[in-house]
């Protein structure tokens, strides 16, 4: 069974979609089978994977509403090498319809049951708000990766997100855990960024990934070409950072499996 990880933050502009696409591509580079689920109606992860969101006949909306099997909607990205459950503005309609559906918060979890064994990692790019789509992601996931900038307002947003995760864990998904906090768009010349980074490490310890994603022009340019940074410029600092993160994720999972075996 693959690891299902939601990449979430209720605050926008923190590198959530950039992280989703680039983690997926980096895990593929390590020979892992990966499915990326775009659960954001903006469809940025879809476009960043080289798929035109405006040309889609089926999207995650059809899966969540039970109008199509997930296997019929997943697209194999030609260059990036991972499976993609695409999205576009239709997901807004799904969000509205889900409110009145039975077991609305479990629709994604139920849909994934038929494909979860086909992948080593399933990554869910969440919208930048707490809505029914995000709740579906958190109910389906085993862990949450939280991308965040090291700035003052990010700490406030993090507190709200941690409360949300705890509420989901105690009511809908007892296995949900914080997988890791990922520092993004990091500029080591910024004193505030360094101070916030130190606070995160002090408070969350080894939950903070050692890998730090730097501010990088190539990371910003890659989505306009419909490519992960690894395919756009594999030597860029951004691409190398996400490769390092993929390695750290795999190592963490291996260590966790060993610890569970011993216990």
Phi, psi and omega per residue, in radians:
X1 nan 2.326 -3.109
X2 -1.327 2.790 3.042
X3 -1.403 2.244 3.130
X4 -1.857 2.038 -3.036
X5 -2.192 2.174 3.045
X6 -1.545 2.352 3.079
X7 -1.866 1.842 -2.880
X8 -2.404 2.570 2.933
X9 -2.852 2.283 -3.121
X10 -1.238 -0.228 3.099
X11 -1.640 2.350 3.122
X12 -1.456 2.908 3.050
X13 1.229 0.501 -3.104
X14 -1.883 0.099 -3.140
X15 1.563 0.418 -3.087
X16 -1.154 -0.905 -3.129
X17 -1.210 -0.705 3.071
X18 -0.989 -0.747 3.132
X19 -1.173 -0.734 -3.125
X20 -1.020 -0.880 -3.099
X21 -1.140 -0.762 -3.044
X22 -1.367 -0.535 3.013
X23 -1.154 -0.747 3.124
X24 -1.017 -0.846 -3.121
X25 -1.139 -0.653 -3.126
X26 -1.220 -0.657 3.078
X27 -1.160 -0.652 3.060
X28 -1.064 -0.675 3.134
X29 -1.114 -0.379 3.083
X30 -1.660 0.279 3.077
X31 1.261 0.419 3.042
X32 -1.584 2.594 3.062
X33 -1.528 2.166 -2.974
X34 -2.261 2.418 2.970
X35 -2.072 2.205 3.065
X36 -1.853 2.170 3.124
X37 -1.846 2.065 3.085
X38 -1.580 1.867 -3.103
X39 -1.898 0.318 3.130
X40 -1.871 2.153 -3.133
X41 -1.012 -0.333 3.099
X42 -1.179 -0.418 3.077
X43 1.197 0.424 -3.083
X44 -1.203 -0.652 3.105
X45 -1.169 -0.573 3.080
X46 -1.127 -0.871 3.133
X47 -1.136 -0.684 -3.137
X48 -1.209 -0.202 3.097
X49 -1.726 0.107 3.103
X50 1.522 0.300 3.142
X51 -1.994 2.232 -3.137
X52 -1.346 1.984 -3.083
X53 -1.145 -0.363 -3.102
X54 -1.440 -0.185 -3.105
X55 -1.812 0.144 -3.023
X56 -1.389 2.340 3.030
X57 -1.538 -0.612 3.122
X58 -2.255 2.550 3.120
X59 -2.441 -3.096 3.071
X60 -1.022 -0.422 3.084
X61 -1.008 -0.788 -3.130
X62 -1.122 -0.585 3.128
X63 -1.237 -0.830 -3.100
X64 -1.125 -0.564 -3.128
X65 -1.550 0.024 3.096
X66 1.305 0.352 -3.104
X67 -1.614 -0.169 3.096
X68 -2.717 2.550 3.066
X69 -1.249 2.498 -3.069
X70 -1.042 -0.576 -3.139
X71 -1.107 -0.444 3.126
X72 -1.453 -0.203 -3.047
X73 -1.845 -0.475 -3.122
X74 -1.084 2.315 3.105
X75 -1.894 2.360 3.030
X76 -1.533 1.968 -3.115
X77 -1.197 2.324 -3.012
X78 -1.159 -0.854 -3.040
X79 -1.626 -0.731 -3.053
X80 -1.221 -0.570 3.027
X81 1.563 0.109 3.100
X82 -1.984 2.801 3.033
X83 -1.341 2.566 -3.111
X84 -2.316 2.205 2.928
X85 -1.668 1.800 -2.948
X86 -1.409 2.926 3.091
X87 -2.523 2.848 2.952
X88 -2.693 -2.834 -3.079
X89 -1.072 -0.254 3.109
X90 -1.036 -0.442 -3.119
X91 -1.107 -0.398 3.076
X92 -1.086 -0.735 3.108
X93 -1.139 -0.647 3.121
X94 -1.098 -0.723 -3.122
X95 -1.074 -0.726 3.136
X96 -1.160 -0.773 -3.091
X97 -1.196 -0.576 -3.083
X98 -1.076 -0.534 -3.077
X99 -0.975 -0.601 -3.064
X100 -1.755 0.151 -3.094
X101 -1.710 2.613 3.092
X102 -1.169 2.452 -3.125
X103 0.858 0.777 -3.039
X104 -1.047 -0.547 -3.091
X105 -1.379 -0.132 -3.082
X106 -1.933 0.178 -3.047
X107 -1.103 -0.747 -3.142
X108 -1.224 -0.738 3.111
X109 -0.977 -0.790 -3.132
X110 -1.167 -0.688 -3.128
X111 -1.148 -0.598 -3.067
X112 -1.299 -0.308 -3.073
X113 -1.004 -0.535 -3.088
X114 -1.410 -0.225 -3.085
X115 -2.187 -0.104 -2.989
X116 -1.049 -0.561 -3.121
X117 -1.345 -0.165 -3.115
X118 -1.502 -0.109 -3.054
X119 -2.284 2.636 3.027
X120 -1.471 -0.600 3.128
X121 -2.406 2.350 2.983
X122 -2.080 2.066 -3.096
X123 -1.910 2.331 -3.113
X124 -2.035 2.004 3.079
X125 -1.479 1.941 -3.045
X126 -1.565 2.700 3.029
X127 -1.221 2.746 -3.085
X128 -1.435 0.883 3.108
X129 -2.846 2.827 3.081
X130 -1.628 1.726 3.110
X131 -2.359 -3.001 -3.069
X132 -1.137 -0.484 3.095
X133 -1.192 -0.788 3.112
X134 -1.121 -0.721 3.108
X135 -1.053 -0.725 3.093
X136 -1.044 -0.713 3.131
X137 -1.129 -0.772 -3.096
X138 -1.230 -0.526 3.090
X139 -1.280 -0.608 -3.116
X140 -1.363 -0.454 -2.982
X141 -1.465 2.752 2.977
X142 -1.668 -0.503 -3.100
X143 -2.531 2.827 3.137
X144 -2.156 2.212 2.974
X145 -1.717 2.234 -3.075
X146 -1.976 1.776 3.037
X147 -1.352 2.445 3.126
X148 -2.743 2.576 3.022
X149 -1.455 2.626 3.137
X150 -1.552 1.346 3.110
X151 -2.448 2.906 -2.999
X152 -1.032 -0.860 -3.068
X153 -1.161 -0.432 3.118
X154 -1.122 -0.598 3.129
X155 -1.152 -0.668 3.096
X156 -1.138 -0.757 3.112
X157 -1.126 -0.604 3.139
X158 -1.124 -0.702 3.134
X159 -1.061 -0.748 3.129
X160 -1.145 -0.706 -3.130
X161 -1.163 -0.714 3.131
X162 -1.085 -0.648 3.083
X163 -1.134 -0.708 3.119
X164 -1.101 -0.806 -3.138
X165 -1.051 -0.718 -3.133
X166 -1.148 -0.689 3.112
X167 -1.118 -0.733 3.105
X168 -1.128 -0.713 -3.096
X169 -1.125 -0.660 -3.068
X170 -1.486 -0.209 -3.072
X171 -2.100 -0.637 -2.984
X172 -2.152 -0.432 -3.063
X173 -2.574 1.566 -3.050
X174 -1.149 -0.328 -3.098
X175 -1.596 -0.046 -3.077
X176 -1.189 2.363 3.114
X177 -2.444 2.793 2.982
X178 -1.402 1.983 -3.122
X179 -1.274 -0.792 3.140
X180 -3.126 2.732 3.053
X181 -1.813 2.247 -3.067
X182 -1.984 2.065 3.114
X183 -1.416 2.109 -3.049
X184 -2.066 2.837 3.093
X185 0.844 0.756 -2.991
X186 -1.508 2.303 3.072
X187 -2.090 1.858 -3.067
X188 -1.143 -0.213 3.118
X189 -1.412 -0.177 -3.102
X190 -1.584 2.027 -3.093
X191 -1.096 -0.676 3.141
X192 -1.118 -0.718 3.126
X193 -1.051 -0.738 3.115
X194 -1.156 -0.666 3.127
X195 -1.153 -0.799 3.141
X196 -1.138 -0.694 3.103
X197 -1.034 -0.752 3.128
X198 -1.140 -0.676 3.104
X199 -1.112 -0.719 3.125
X200 -1.065 -0.816 -3.119
X201 -1.124 -0.696 -3.141
X202 -1.140 -0.684 -3.045
X203 -1.464 -0.691 -3.021
X204 -1.857 -0.124 3.048
X205 1.000 -2.252 -3.051
X206 -1.342 0.040 3.002
X207 -1.258 -0.348 3.104
X208 -1.458 2.151 3.101
X209 -1.075 2.438 3.069
X210 -1.161 -0.598 3.126
X211 -1.187 2.314 3.095
X212 -2.038 2.310 3.129
X213 -1.588 2.057 -3.075
X214 -1.424 2.850 2.904
X215 -1.142 2.273 -3.027
X216 -2.644 2.210 -3.098
X217 -1.078 -0.695 -3.107
X218 -1.106 -0.644 3.076
X219 -1.083 -0.664 -3.127
X220 -1.284 -0.551 -3.096
X221 -1.392 -0.586 -2.984
X222 -0.945 -0.764 -3.095
X223 -1.042 -0.563 -3.134
X224 -1.185 -0.290 3.079
X225 -1.748 0.042 3.139
X226 1.173 0.605 -3.073
X227 -2.378 2.558 2.892
X228 -1.164 2.751 -3.113
X229 -1.044 -0.553 -3.110
X230 -1.090 -0.535 3.118
X231 -1.633 -0.413 3.135
X232 -1.383 -0.803 3.097
X233 -2.710 1.587 -3.007
X234 -1.170 -0.253 -3.138
X235 -1.680 -0.042 -3.111
X236 -1.199 2.714 3.134
X237 -1.055 -0.651 -3.138
X238 -1.139 -0.789 3.135
X239 -1.095 -0.761 -3.128
X240 -1.148 -0.629 3.132
X241 -1.135 -0.753 -3.140
X242 -1.225 -0.535 3.021
X243 -1.111 -0.741 3.111
X244 -1.114 -0.681 3.116
X245 -1.110 -0.743 3.112
X246 -1.030 -0.734 3.096
X247 -1.097 -0.696 3.128
X248 -1.169 -0.690 3.109
X249 -1.095 -0.780 -3.132
X250 -1.117 -0.717 3.133
X251 -1.141 -0.729 3.106
X252 -1.048 -0.771 -3.122
X253 -1.115 -0.702 3.120
X254 -1.110 -0.762 3.136
X255 -1.140 -0.651 3.123
X256 -1.149 -0.708 3.136
X257 -1.122 -0.683 3.106
X258 -1.139 -0.766 -3.142
X259 -1.090 -0.712 3.139
X260 -1.188 -0.589 3.116
X261 -1.179 -0.732 -3.129
X262 -1.158 -0.721 -3.122
X263 -1.286 nan nan
